[in-house]
């Protein structure tokens, strides 16, 4: 059980490092900037440019959602591993 917890802790650390590498804060900033651009009426006068911005927004949103889901999944695994450890401790 301790080995599993250590592996999960290492995975959490790697994910945290990956967030920095993939610059999730930067992606969130880009998403906000794109939302601001997309809210401007003038952008929609050039449909091709507007479509490109929508496509970029969709890509960035997908990346953010993907990482967010991975974080939730990892937190769930951590909670379950803690439960298993506590249960094992009670049996000893």
mmCIF file as gemmi writes it, N, C-alpha and C atoms, coordinates in Angstrom:
data_model
loop_
_atom_site.group_PDB
_atom_site.id
_atom_site.type_symbol
_atom_site.label_atom_id
_atom_site.label_alt_id
_atom_site.label_comp_id
_atom_site.label_asym_id
_atom_site.label_entity_id
_atom_site.label_seq_id
_atom_site.pdbx_PDB_ins_code
_atom_site.Cartn_x
_atom_site.Cartn_y
_atom_site.Cartn_z
_atom_site.occupancy
_atom_site.B_iso_or_equiv
_atom_site.pdbx_formal_charge
_atom_site.auth_seq_id
_atom_site.auth_asym_id
_atom_site.pdbx_PDB_model_num
ATOM 1 N N . UNK Axp A 1 ? 0.828 -1.19 0 1 0 ? 1 A 1
ATOM 2 C CA . UNK Axp A 1 ? 0 0 0 1 0 ? 1 A 1
ATOM 3 C C . UNK Axp A 1 ? 0.875 1.257 0 1 0 ? 1 A 1
ATOM 4 N N . UNK Axp A 2 ? 1.925 1.253 0.793 1 0 ? 2 A 1
ATOM 5 C CA . UNK Axp A 2 ? 2.829 2.416 0.83 1 0 ? 2 A 1
ATOM 6 C C . UNK Axp A 2 ? 3.491 2.642 -0.527 1 0 ? 2 A 1
ATOM 7 N N . UNK Axp A 3 ? 3.806 1.53 -1.211 1 0 ? 3 A 1
ATOM 8 C CA . UNK Axp A 3 ? 4.402 1.635 -2.54 1 0 ? 3 A 1
ATOM 9 C C . UNK Axp A 3 ? 3.443 2.332 -3.51 1 0 ? 3 A 1
ATOM 10 N N . UNK Axp A 4 ? 2.17 1.983 -3.415 1 0 ? 4 A 1
ATOM 11 C CA . UNK Axp A 4 ? 1.172 2.613 -4.282 1 0 ? 4 A 1
ATOM 12 C C . UNK Axp A 4 ? 1.069 4.097 -3.976 1 0 ? 4 A 1
ATOM 13 N N . UNK Axp A 5 ? 1.043 4.443 -2.698 1 0 ? 5 A 1
ATOM 14 C CA . UNK Axp A 5 ? 0.973 5.858 -2.318 1 0 ? 5 A 1
ATOM 15 C C . UNK Axp A 5 ? 2.197 6.619 -2.81 1 0 ? 5 A 1
ATOM 16 N N . UNK Axp A 6 ? 3.369 6.022 -2.696 1 0 ? 6 A 1
ATOM 17 C CA . UNK Axp A 6 ? 4.592 6.671 -3.181 1 0 ? 6 A 1
ATOM 18 C C . UNK Axp A 6 ? 4.532 6.88 -4.685 1 0 ? 6 A 1
ATOM 19 N N . UNK Axp A 7 ? 4.014 5.896 -5.391 1 0 ? 7 A 1
ATOM 20 C CA . UNK Axp A 7 ? 3.892 6.026 -6.851 1 0 ? 7 A 1
ATOM 21 C C . UNK Axp A 7 ? 2.892 7.117 -7.226 1 0 ? 7 A 1
ATOM 22 N N . UNK Axp A 8 ? 1.798 7.194 -6.48 1 0 ? 8 A 1
ATOM 23 C CA . UNK Axp A 8 ? 0.804 8.239 -6.739 1 0 ? 8 A 1
ATOM 24 C C . UNK Axp A 8 ? 1.387 9.616 -6.45 1 0 ? 8 A 1
ATOM 25 N N . UNK Axp A 9 ? 2.12 9.732 -5.343 1 0 ? 9 A 1
ATOM 26 C CA . UNK Axp A 9 ? 2.766 11.003 -5.014 1 0 ? 9 A 1
ATOM 27 C C . UNK Axp A 9 ? 3.733 11.421 -6.119 1 0 ? 9 A 1
ATOM 28 N N . UNK Axp A 10 ? 4.483 10.453 -6.641 1 0 ? 10 A 1
ATOM 29 C CA . UNK Axp A 10 ? 5.419 10.75 -7.737 1 0 ? 10 A 1
ATOM 30 C C . UNK Axp A 10 ? 4.654 11.182 -8.979 1 0 ? 10 A 1
ATOM 31 N N . UNK Axp A 11 ? 3.527 10.545 -9.237 1 0 ? 11 A 1
ATOM 32 C CA . UNK Axp A 11 ? 2.708 10.916 -10.389 1 0 ? 11 A 1
ATOM 33 C C . UNK Axp A 11 ? 2.149 12.329 -10.242 1 0 ? 11 A 1
ATOM 34 N N . UNK Axp A 12 ? 1.707 12.669 -9.04 1 0 ? 12 A 1
ATOM 35 C CA . UNK Axp A 12 ? 1.206 14.023 -8.781 1 0 ? 12 A 1
ATOM 36 C C . UNK Axp A 12 ? 2.31 15.044 -9.029 1 0 ? 12 A 1
ATOM 37 N N . UNK Axp A 13 ? 3.503 14.746 -8.567 1 0 ? 13 A 1
ATOM 38 C CA . UNK Axp A 13 ? 4.62 15.661 -8.768 1 0 ? 13 A 1
ATOM 39 C C . UNK Axp A 13 ? 4.92 15.835 -10.262 1 0 ? 13 A 1
ATOM 40 N N . UNK Axp A 14 ? 4.912 14.731 -11 1 0 ? 14 A 1
ATOM 41 C CA . UNK Axp A 14 ? 5.168 14.817 -12.448 1 0 ? 14 A 1
ATOM 42 C C . UNK Axp A 14 ? 4.074 15.607 -13.148 1 0 ? 14 A 1
ATOM 43 N N . UNK Axp A 15 ? 2.82 15.427 -12.722 1 0 ? 15 A 1
ATOM 44 C CA . UNK Axp A 15 ? 1.732 16.188 -13.334 1 0 ? 15 A 1
ATOM 45 C C . UNK Axp A 15 ? 1.877 17.677 -13.044 1 0 ? 15 A 1
ATOM 46 N N . UNK Axp A 16 ? 2.263 17.99 -11.826 1 0 ? 16 A 1
ATOM 47 C CA . UNK Axp A 16 ? 2.468 19.396 -11.47 1 0 ? 16 A 1
ATOM 48 C C . UNK Axp A 16 ? 3.571 19.992 -12.322 1 0 ? 16 A 1
ATOM 49 N N . UNK Axp A 17 ? 4.659 19.248 -12.5 1 0 ? 17 A 1
ATOM 50 C CA . UNK Axp A 17 ? 5.743 19.704 -13.365 1 0 ? 17 A 1
ATOM 51 C C . UNK Axp A 17 ? 5.262 19.859 -14.802 1 0 ? 17 A 1
ATOM 52 N N . UNK Axp A 18 ? 4.42 18.941 -15.256 1 0 ? 18 A 1
ATOM 53 C CA . UNK Axp A 18 ? 3.903 18.987 -16.624 1 0 ? 18 A 1
ATOM 54 C C . UNK Axp A 18 ? 3.024 20.212 -16.84 1 0 ? 18 A 1
ATOM 55 N N . UNK Axp A 19 ? 2.276 20.604 -15.817 1 0 ? 19 A 1
ATOM 56 C CA . UNK Axp A 19 ? 1.446 21.801 -15.933 1 0 ? 19 A 1
ATOM 57 C C . UNK Axp A 19 ? 2.304 23.014 -16.247 1 0 ? 19 A 1
ATOM 58 N N . UNK Axp A 20 ? 3.472 23.072 -15.632 1 0 ? 20 A 1
ATOM 59 C CA . UNK Axp A 20 ? 4.381 24.185 -15.886 1 0 ? 20 A 1
ATOM 60 C C . UNK Axp A 20 ? 4.928 24.085 -17.301 1 0 ? 20 A 1
ATOM 61 N N . UNK Axp A 21 ? 5.326 22.875 -17.702 1 0 ? 21 A 1
ATOM 62 C CA . UNK Axp A 21 ? 5.873 22.67 -19.04 1 0 ? 21 A 1
ATOM 63 C C . UNK Axp A 21 ? 4.837 23.032 -20.096 1 0 ? 21 A 1
ATOM 64 N N . UNK Axp A 22 ? 3.594 22.601 -19.891 1 0 ? 22 A 1
ATOM 65 C CA . UNK Axp A 22 ? 2.548 22.885 -20.865 1 0 ? 22 A 1
ATOM 66 C C . UNK Axp A 22 ? 1.925 24.257 -20.655 1 0 ? 22 A 1
ATOM 67 N N . UNK Axp A 23 ? 2.346 24.967 -19.64 1 0 ? 23 A 1
ATOM 68 C CA . UNK Axp A 23 ? 1.937 26.346 -19.37 1 0 ? 23 A 1
ATOM 69 C C . UNK Axp A 23 ? 0.416 26.51 -19.354 1 0 ? 23 A 1
ATOM 70 N N . UNK Axp A 24 ? -0.227 25.833 -18.424 1 0 ? 24 A 1
ATOM 71 C CA . UNK Axp A 24 ? -1.679 25.93 -18.321 1 0 ? 24 A 1
ATOM 72 C C . UNK Axp A 24 ? -2.132 27.34 -17.987 1 0 ? 24 A 1
ATOM 73 N N . UNK Axp A 25 ? -1.351 28.045 -17.186 1 0 ? 25 A 1
ATOM 74 C CA . UNK Axp A 25 ? -1.712 29.432 -16.894 1 0 ? 25 A 1
ATOM 75 C C . UNK Axp A 25 ? -1.687 30.265 -18.175 1 0 ? 25 A 1
ATOM 76 N N . UNK Axp A 26 ? -0.686 30.019 -19.001 1 0 ? 26 A 1
ATOM 77 C CA . UNK Axp A 26 ? -0.595 30.726 -20.281 1 0 ? 26 A 1
ATOM 78 C C . UNK Axp A 26 ? -1.751 30.377 -21.194 1 0 ? 26 A 1
ATOM 79 N N . UNK Axp A 27 ? -2.141 29.1 -21.204 1 0 ? 27 A 1
ATOM 80 C CA . UNK Axp A 27 ? -3.285 28.688 -22.02 1 0 ? 27 A 1
ATOM 81 C C . UNK Axp A 27 ? -4.566 29.351 -21.541 1 0 ? 27 A 1
ATOM 82 N N . UNK Axp A 28 ? -4.723 29.445 -20.234 1 0 ? 28 A 1
ATOM 83 C CA . UNK Axp A 28 ? -5.907 30.115 -19.684 1 0 ? 28 A 1
ATOM 84 C C . UNK Axp A 28 ? -5.931 31.59 -20.078 1 0 ? 28 A 1
ATOM 85 N N . UNK Axp A 29 ? -4.768 32.213 -20.073 1 0 ? 29 A 1
ATOM 86 C CA . UNK Axp A 29 ? -4.68 33.617 -20.497 1 0 ? 29 A 1
ATOM 87 C C . UNK Axp A 29 ? -5.016 33.762 -21.978 1 0 ? 29 A 1
ATOM 88 N N . UNK Axp A 30 ? -4.496 32.837 -22.786 1 0 ? 30 A 1
ATOM 89 C CA . UNK Axp A 30 ? -4.801 32.867 -24.222 1 0 ? 30 A 1
ATOM 90 C C . UNK Axp A 30 ? -6.298 32.693 -24.46 1 0 ? 30 A 1
ATOM 91 N N . UNK Axp A 31 ? -6.904 31.8 -23.685 1 0 ? 31 A 1
ATOM 92 C CA . UNK Axp A 31 ? -8.335 31.564 -23.834 1 0 ? 31 A 1
ATOM 93 C C . UNK Axp A 31 ? -9.126 32.832 -23.526 1 0 ? 31 A 1
ATOM 94 N N . UNK Axp A 32 ? -8.734 33.523 -22.473 1 0 ? 32 A 1
ATOM 95 C CA . UNK Axp A 32 ? -9.42 34.774 -22.125 1 0 ? 32 A 1
ATOM 96 C C . UNK Axp A 32 ? -9.239 35.818 -23.225 1 0 ? 32 A 1
ATOM 97 N N . UNK Axp A 33 ? -8.024 35.92 -23.75 1 0 ? 33 A 1
ATOM 98 C CA . UNK Axp A 33 ? -7.772 36.876 -24.843 1 0 ? 33 A 1
ATOM 99 C C . UNK Axp A 33 ? -8.623 36.537 -26.068 1 0 ? 33 A 1
ATOM 100 N N . UNK Axp A 34 ? -8.703 35.249 -26.399 1 0 ? 34 A 1
ATOM 101 C CA . UNK Axp A 34 ? -9.524 34.845 -27.538 1 0 ? 34 A 1
ATOM 102 C C . UNK Axp A 34 ? -10.997 35.16 -27.29 1 0 ? 34 A 1
ATOM 103 N N . UNK Axp A 35 ? -11.464 34.922 -26.07 1 0 ? 35 A 1
ATOM 104 C CA . UNK Axp A 35 ? -12.851 35.255 -25.741 1 0 ? 35 A 1
ATOM 105 C C . UNK Axp A 35 ? -13.107 36.748 -25.912 1 0 ? 35 A 1
ATOM 106 N N . UNK Axp A 36 ? -12.134 37.553 -25.491 1 0 ? 36 A 1
ATOM 107 C CA . UNK Axp A 36 ? -12.268 39.006 -25.661 1 0 ? 36 A 1
ATOM 108 C C . UNK Axp A 36 ? -12.327 39.365 -27.141 1 0 ? 36 A 1
ATOM 109 N N . UNK Axp A 37 ? -11.449 38.764 -27.945 1 0 ? 37 A 1
ATOM 110 C CA . UNK Axp A 37 ? -11.441 39.03 -29.385 1 0 ? 37 A 1
ATOM 111 C C . UNK Axp A 37 ? -12.755 38.589 -30.026 1 0 ? 37 A 1
ATOM 112 N N . UNK Axp A 38 ? -13.222 37.407 -29.631 1 0 ? 38 A 1
ATOM 113 C CA . UNK Axp A 38 ? -14.434 36.857 -30.234 1 0 ? 38 A 1
ATOM 114 C C . UNK Axp A 38 ? -15.676 37.659 -29.868 1 0 ? 38 A 1
ATOM 115 N N . UNK Axp A 39 ? -15.604 38.422 -28.798 1 0 ? 39 A 1
ATOM 116 C CA . UNK Axp A 39 ? -16.749 39.236 -28.392 1 0 ? 39 A 1
ATOM 117 C C . UNK Axp A 39 ? -16.833 40.554 -29.171 1 0 ? 39 A 1
ATOM 118 N N . UNK Axp A 40 ? -15.787 40.854 -29.925 1 0 ? 40 A 1
ATOM 119 C CA . UNK Axp A 40 ? -15.771 42.095 -30.713 1 0 ? 40 A 1
ATOM 120 C C . UNK Axp A 40 ? -16.492 41.871 -32.046 1 0 ? 40 A 1
ATOM 121 N N . UNK Axp A 41 ? -17.421 42.74 -32.327 1 0 ? 41 A 1
ATOM 122 C CA . UNK Axp A 41 ? -18.215 42.64 -33.559 1 0 ? 41 A 1
ATOM 123 C C . UNK Axp A 41 ? -17.339 42.725 -34.807 1 0 ? 41 A 1
ATOM 124 N N . UNK Axp A 42 ? -16.299 43.544 -34.771 1 0 ? 42 A 1
ATOM 125 C CA . UNK Axp A 42 ? -15.456 43.748 -35.949 1 0 ? 42 A 1
ATOM 126 C C . UNK Axp A 42 ? -14.809 42.439 -36.421 1 0 ? 42 A 1
ATOM 127 N N . UNK Axp A 43 ? -14.487 41.553 -35.503 1 0 ? 43 A 1
ATOM 128 C CA . UNK Axp A 43 ? -13.868 40.286 -35.88 1 0 ? 43 A 1
ATOM 129 C C . UNK Axp A 43 ? -14.768 39.501 -36.823 1 0 ? 43 A 1
ATOM 130 N N . UNK Axp A 44 ? -16.051 39.547 -36.583 1 0 ? 44 A 1
ATOM 131 C CA . UNK Axp A 44 ? -17.004 38.737 -37.34 1 0 ? 44 A 1
ATOM 132 C C . UNK Axp A 44 ? -17.231 39.251 -38.755 1 0 ? 44 A 1
ATOM 133 N N . UNK Axp A 45 ? -16.689 40.42 -39.06 1 0 ? 45 A 1
ATOM 134 C CA . UNK Axp A 45 ? -16.761 40.927 -40.431 1 0 ? 45 A 1
ATOM 135 C C . UNK Axp A 45 ? -15.858 40.116 -41.354 1 0 ? 45 A 1
ATOM 136 N N . UNK Axp A 46 ? -14.836 39.498 -40.788 1 0 ? 46 A 1
ATOM 137 C CA . UNK Axp A 46 ? -13.944 38.614 -41.541 1 0 ? 46 A 1
ATOM 138 C C . UNK Axp A 46 ? -14.212 37.189 -41.055 1 0 ? 46 A 1
ATOM 139 N N . UNK Axp A 47 ? -15.123 36.503 -41.73 1 0 ? 47 A 1
ATOM 140 C CA . UNK Axp A 47 ? -15.559 35.184 -41.298 1 0 ? 47 A 1
ATOM 141 C C . UNK Axp A 47 ? -14.421 34.172 -41.229 1 0 ? 47 A 1
ATOM 142 N N . UNK Axp A 48 ? -13.491 34.25 -42.161 1 0 ? 48 A 1
ATOM 143 C CA . UNK Axp A 48 ? -12.368 33.314 -42.17 1 0 ? 48 A 1
ATOM 144 C C . UNK Axp A 48 ? -11.505 33.483 -40.919 1 0 ? 48 A 1
ATOM 145 N N . UNK Axp A 49 ? -11.229 34.735 -40.582 1 0 ? 49 A 1
ATOM 146 C CA . UNK Axp A 49 ? -10.436 35.026 -39.391 1 0 ? 49 A 1
ATOM 147 C C . UNK Axp A 49 ? -11.194 34.602 -38.128 1 0 ? 49 A 1
ATOM 148 N N . UNK Axp A 50 ? -12.492 34.869 -38.099 1 0 ? 50 A 1
ATOM 149 C CA . UNK Axp A 50 ? -13.309 34.497 -36.944 1 0 ? 50 A 1
ATOM 150 C C . UNK Axp A 50 ? -13.327 32.979 -36.765 1 0 ? 50 A 1
ATOM 151 N N . UNK Axp A 51 ? -13.45 32.238 -37.867 1 0 ? 51 A 1
ATOM 152 C CA . UNK Axp A 51 ? -13.445 30.777 -37.787 1 0 ? 51 A 1
ATOM 153 C C . UNK Axp A 51 ? -12.11 30.251 -37.273 1 0 ? 51 A 1
ATOM 154 N N . UNK Axp A 52 ? -11.026 30.872 -37.71 1 0 ? 52 A 1
ATOM 155 C CA . UNK Axp A 52 ? -9.695 30.467 -37.237 1 0 ? 52 A 1
ATOM 156 C C . UNK Axp A 52 ? -9.568 30.707 -35.735 1 0 ? 52 A 1
ATOM 157 N N . UNK Axp A 53 ? -10.1 31.826 -35.261 1 0 ? 53 A 1
ATOM 158 C CA . UNK Axp A 53 ? -10.061 32.129 -33.821 1 0 ? 53 A 1
ATOM 159 C C . UNK Axp A 53 ? -10.916 31.131 -33.035 1 0 ? 53 A 1
ATOM 160 N N . UNK Axp A 54 ? -12.079 30.778 -33.586 1 0 ? 54 A 1
ATOM 161 C CA . UNK Axp A 54 ? -12.934 29.787 -32.919 1 0 ? 54 A 1
ATOM 162 C C . UNK Axp A 54 ? -12.237 28.426 -32.845 1 0 ? 54 A 1
ATOM 163 N N . UNK Axp A 55 ? -11.56 28.053 -33.909 1 0 ? 55 A 1
ATOM 164 C CA . UNK Axp A 55 ? -10.845 26.784 -33.936 1 0 ? 55 A 1
ATOM 165 C C . UNK Axp A 55 ? -9.722 26.783 -32.889 1 0 ? 55 A 1
ATOM 166 N N . UNK Axp A 56 ? -8.984 27.892 -32.818 1 0 ? 56 A 1
ATOM 167 C CA . UNK Axp A 56 ? -7.909 28.023 -31.826 1 0 ? 56 A 1
ATOM 168 C C . UNK Axp A 56 ? -8.479 27.963 -30.403 1 0 ? 56 A 1
ATOM 169 N N . UNK Axp A 57 ? -9.609 28.63 -30.194 1 0 ? 57 A 1
ATOM 170 C CA . UNK Axp A 57 ? -10.241 28.622 -28.879 1 0 ? 57 A 1
ATOM 171 C C . UNK Axp A 57 ? -10.652 27.204 -28.487 1 0 ? 57 A 1
ATOM 172 N N . UNK Axp A 58 ? -11.219 26.489 -29.433 1 0 ? 58 A 1
ATOM 173 C CA . UNK Axp A 58 ? -11.646 25.115 -29.186 1 0 ? 58 A 1
ATOM 174 C C . UNK Axp A 58 ? -10.457 24.219 -28.831 1 0 ? 58 A 1
ATOM 175 N N . UNK Axp A 59 ? -9.343 24.391 -29.526 1 0 ? 59 A 1
ATOM 176 C CA . UNK Axp A 59 ? -8.147 23.597 -29.249 1 0 ? 59 A 1
ATOM 177 C C . UNK Axp A 59 ? -7.631 23.866 -27.841 1 0 ? 59 A 1
ATOM 178 N N . UNK Axp A 60 ? -7.534 25.131 -27.483 1 0 ? 60 A 1
ATOM 179 C CA . UNK Axp A 60 ? -7.026 25.515 -26.161 1 0 ? 60 A 1
ATOM 180 C C . UNK Axp A 60 ? -7.976 25.029 -25.071 1 0 ? 60 A 1
ATOM 181 N N . UNK Axp A 61 ? -9.281 25.22 -25.274 1 0 ? 61 A 1
ATOM 182 C CA . UNK Axp A 61 ? -10.261 24.761 -24.291 1 0 ? 61 A 1
ATOM 183 C C . UNK Axp A 61 ? -10.15 23.25 -24.096 1 0 ? 61 A 1
ATOM 184 N N . UNK Axp A 62 ? -9.942 22.525 -25.181 1 0 ? 62 A 1
ATOM 185 C CA . UNK Axp A 62 ? -9.783 21.075 -25.098 1 0 ? 62 A 1
ATOM 186 C C . UNK Axp A 62 ? -8.571 20.675 -24.28 1 0 ? 62 A 1
ATOM 187 N N . UNK Axp A 63 ? -7.455 21.368 -24.487 1 0 ? 63 A 1
ATOM 188 C CA . UNK Axp A 63 ? -6.248 21.08 -23.708 1 0 ? 63 A 1
ATOM 189 C C . UNK Axp A 63 ? -6.468 21.33 -22.223 1 0 ? 63 A 1
ATOM 190 N N . UNK Axp A 64 ? -7.098 22.448 -21.916 1 0 ? 64 A 1
ATOM 191 C CA . UNK Axp A 64 ? -7.361 22.789 -20.512 1 0 ? 64 A 1
ATOM 192 C C . UNK Axp A 64 ? -8.288 21.755 -19.883 1 0 ? 64 A 1
ATOM 193 N N . UNK Axp A 65 ? -9.351 21.384 -20.586 1 0 ? 65 A 1
ATOM 194 C CA . UNK Axp A 65 ? -10.291 20.389 -20.054 1 0 ? 65 A 1
ATOM 195 C C . UNK Axp A 65 ? -9.613 19.036 -19.873 1 0 ? 65 A 1
ATOM 196 N N . UNK Axp A 66 ? -8.739 18.669 -20.81 1 0 ? 66 A 1
ATOM 197 C CA . UNK Axp A 66 ? -8.015 17.402 -20.712 1 0 ? 66 A 1
ATOM 198 C C . UNK Axp A 66 ? -7.165 17.363 -19.447 1 0 ? 66 A 1
ATOM 199 N N . UNK Axp A 67 ? -6.417 18.427 -19.187 1 0 ? 67 A 1
ATOM 200 C CA . UNK Axp A 67 ? -5.584 18.478 -17.987 1 0 ? 67 A 1
ATOM 201 C C . UNK Axp A 67 ? -6.427 18.524 -16.725 1 0 ? 67 A 1
ATOM 202 N N . UNK Axp A 68 ? -7.53 19.25 -16.777 1 0 ? 68 A 1
ATOM 203 C CA . UNK Axp A 68 ? -8.405 19.33 -15.605 1 0 ? 68 A 1
ATOM 204 C C . UNK Axp A 68 ? -8.976 17.952 -15.264 1 0 ? 68 A 1
ATOM 205 N N . UNK Axp A 69 ? -9.362 17.201 -16.294 1 0 ? 69 A 1
ATOM 206 C CA . UNK Axp A 69 ? -9.888 15.857 -16.06 1 0 ? 69 A 1
ATOM 207 C C . UNK Axp A 69 ? -8.81 14.954 -15.474 1 0 ? 69 A 1
ATOM 208 N N . UNK Axp A 70 ? -7.598 15.065 -15.979 1 0 ? 70 A 1
ATOM 209 C CA . UNK Axp A 70 ? -6.504 14.254 -15.438 1 0 ? 70 A 1
ATOM 210 C C . UNK Axp A 70 ? -6.251 14.582 -13.972 1 0 ? 70 A 1
ATOM 211 N N . UNK Axp A 71 ? -6.335 15.849 -13.632 1 0 ? 71 A 1
ATOM 212 C CA . UNK Axp A 71 ? -6.152 16.242 -12.228 1 0 ? 71 A 1
ATOM 213 C C . UNK Axp A 71 ? -7.259 15.658 -11.349 1 0 ? 71 A 1
ATOM 214 N N . UNK Axp A 72 ? -8.496 15.721 -11.827 1 0 ? 72 A 1
ATOM 215 C CA . UNK Axp A 72 ? -9.613 15.151 -11.049 1 0 ? 72 A 1
ATOM 216 C C . UNK Axp A 72 ? -9.442 13.643 -10.886 1 0 ? 72 A 1
ATOM 217 N N . UNK Axp A 73 ? -9.069 12.974 -11.967 1 0 ? 73 A 1
ATOM 218 C CA . UNK Axp A 73 ? -8.852 11.526 -11.9 1 0 ? 73 A 1
ATOM 219 C C . UNK Axp A 73 ? -7.754 11.18 -10.912 1 0 ? 73 A 1
ATOM 220 N N . UNK Axp A 74 ? -6.686 11.928 -10.948 1 0 ? 74 A 1
ATOM 221 C CA . UNK Axp A 74 ? -5.57 11.665 -10.053 1 0 ? 74 A 1
ATOM 222 C C . UNK Axp A 74 ? -5.958 11.919 -8.599 1 0 ? 74 A 1
ATOM 223 N N . UNK Axp A 75 ? -6.708 12.96 -8.346 1 0 ? 75 A 1
ATOM 224 C CA . UNK Axp A 75 ? -7.18 13.236 -6.987 1 0 ? 75 A 1
ATOM 225 C C . UNK Axp A 75 ? -8.067 12.094 -6.488 1 0 ? 75 A 1
ATOM 226 N N . UNK Axp A 76 ? -8.896 11.57 -7.37 1 0 ? 76 A 1
ATOM 227 C CA . UNK Axp A 76 ? -9.76 10.459 -6.989 1 0 ? 76 A 1
ATOM 228 C C . UNK Axp A 76 ? -8.928 9.227 -6.631 1 0 ? 76 A 1
ATOM 229 N N . UNK Axp A 77 ? -7.912 8.962 -7.428 1 0 ? 77 A 1
ATOM 230 C CA . UNK Axp A 77 ? -7.031 7.831 -7.136 1 0 ? 77 A 1
ATOM 231 C C . UNK Axp A 77 ? -6.327 8.041 -5.801 1 0 ? 77 A 1
ATOM 232 N N . UNK Axp A 78 ? -5.896 9.252 -5.546 1 0 ? 78 A 1
ATOM 233 C CA . UNK Axp A 78 ? -5.232 9.56 -4.277 1 0 ? 78 A 1
ATOM 234 C C . UNK Axp A 78 ? -6.17 9.321 -3.094 1 0 ? 78 A 1
ATOM 235 N N . UNK Axp A 79 ? -7.401 9.749 -3.223 1 0 ? 79 A 1
ATOM 236 C CA . UNK Axp A 79 ? -8.379 9.549 -2.144 1 0 ? 79 A 1
ATOM 237 C C . UNK Axp A 79 ? -8.623 8.058 -1.932 1 0 ? 79 A 1
ATOM 238 N N . UNK Axp A 80 ? -8.778 7.323 -3.019 1 0 ? 80 A 1
ATOM 239 C CA . UNK Axp A 80 ? -9 5.882 -2.905 1 0 ? 80 A 1
ATOM 240 C C . UNK Axp A 80 ? -7.793 5.178 -2.297 1 0 ? 80 A 1
ATOM 241 N N . UNK Axp A 81 ? -6.598 5.591 -2.68 1 0 ? 81 A 1
ATOM 242 C CA . UNK Axp A 81 ? -5.405 4.946 -2.118 1 0 ? 81 A 1
ATOM 243 C C . UNK Axp A 81 ? -5.285 5.245 -0.626 1 0 ? 81 A 1
ATOM 244 N N . UNK Axp A 82 ? -5.671 6.442 -0.229 1 0 ? 82 A 1
ATOM 245 C CA . UNK Axp A 82 ? -5.655 6.804 1.195 1 0 ? 82 A 1
ATOM 246 C C . UNK Axp A 82 ? -6.662 5.944 1.96 1 0 ? 82 A 1
ATOM 247 N N . UNK Axp A 83 ? -7.818 5.736 1.36 1 0 ? 83 A 1
ATOM 248 C CA . UNK Axp A 83 ? -8.831 4.882 1.972 1 0 ? 83 A 1
ATOM 249 C C . UNK Axp A 83 ? -8.3 3.455 2.136 1 0 ? 83 A 1
ATOM 250 N N . UNK Axp A 84 ? -7.657 2.925 1.094 1 0 ? 84 A 1
ATOM 251 C CA . UNK Axp A 84 ? -7.1 1.573 1.16 1 0 ? 84 A 1
ATOM 252 C C . UNK Axp A 84 ? -6.037 1.493 2.249 1 0 ? 84 A 1
ATOM 253 N N . UNK Axp A 85 ? -5.185 2.51 2.33 1 0 ? 85 A 1
ATOM 254 C CA . UNK Axp A 85 ? -4.136 2.516 3.351 1 0 ? 85 A 1
ATOM 255 C C . UNK Axp A 85 ? -4.733 2.533 4.753 1 0 ? 85 A 1
ATOM 256 N N . UNK Axp A 86 ? -5.721 3.386 4.951 1 0 ? 86 A 1
ATOM 257 C CA . UNK Axp A 86 ? -6.365 3.455 6.27 1 0 ? 86 A 1
ATOM 258 C C . UNK Axp A 86 ? -7.057 2.145 6.626 1 0 ? 86 A 1
ATOM 259 N N . UNK Axp A 87 ? -7.69 1.54 5.64 1 0 ? 87 A 1
ATOM 260 C CA . UNK Axp A 87 ? -8.347 0.259 5.865 1 0 ? 87 A 1
ATOM 261 C C . UNK Axp A 87 ? -7.331 -0.819 6.221 1 0 ? 87 A 1
ATOM 262 N N . UNK Axp A 88 ? -6.214 -0.826 5.52 1 0 ? 88 A 1
ATOM 263 C CA . UNK Axp A 88 ? -5.157 -1.794 5.801 1 0 ? 88 A 1
ATOM 264 C C . UNK Axp A 88 ? -4.572 -1.569 7.186 1 0 ? 88 A 1
ATOM 265 N N . UNK Axp A 89 ? -4.411 -0.297 7.584 1 0 ? 89 A 1
ATOM 266 C CA . UNK Axp A 89 ? -3.897 0.031 8.914 1 0 ? 89 A 1
ATOM 267 C C . UNK Axp A 89 ? -4.84 -0.461 9.999 1 0 ? 89 A 1
ATOM 268 N N . UNK Axp A 90 ? -6.127 -0.361 9.778 1 0 ? 90 A 1
ATOM 269 C CA . UNK Axp A 90 ? -7.11 -0.797 10.778 1 0 ? 90 A 1
ATOM 270 C C . UNK Axp A 90 ? -7.108 -2.303 10.952 1 0 ? 90 A 1
ATOM 271 N N . UNK Axp A 91 ? -6.772 -3.033 9.89 1 0 ? 91 A 1
ATOM 272 C CA . UNK Axp A 91 ? -6.732 -4.502 9.974 1 0 ? 91 A 1
ATOM 273 C C . UNK Axp A 91 ? -5.503 -4.992 10.725 1 0 ? 91 A 1
ATOM 274 N N . UNK Axp A 92 ? -4.46 -4.181 10.741 1 0 ? 92 A 1
ATOM 275 C CA . UNK Axp A 92 ? -3.203 -4.608 11.412 1 0 ? 92 A 1
ATOM 276 C C . UNK Axp A 92 ? -3.299 -4.53 12.879 1 0 ? 92 A 1
